[in-house]
Amino acid sequence: MKIRLIAMSMATALMLGACASTKTEEVATAAPPPPPPGAVPGSVAADRDGDGIVDGYYSADGIYHPNLPPAPPPPPPPPTRRGERG
């Protein structure tokens, strides 16, 4: 009786082990980081003046795209018509 019980448990373990080994896990690949602000996707950074700061980007067709300078701050609001209260 013990031999049947051992044989049944071994056969069950073998069958469950075969089912578990057929599943393969997909390897997740990391997505490339997004381009920095002002970059053209799929391009190469360019430092034209050699100061170590990226000045623009070359696209795949070889065209240079300069980084746009940041917009100036908005002007201050105009003074009120009432004047200053004291």
Secondary structure, 3 states (H helix, E strand, C coil): CHHHHHHHHHHHHHHHHHHHHHCCCCCCCCCCCCCCCCCCCCCEEECCCCCCCCCEEECCCCCEEECCCCCCCCCCCCCCCCCCCC
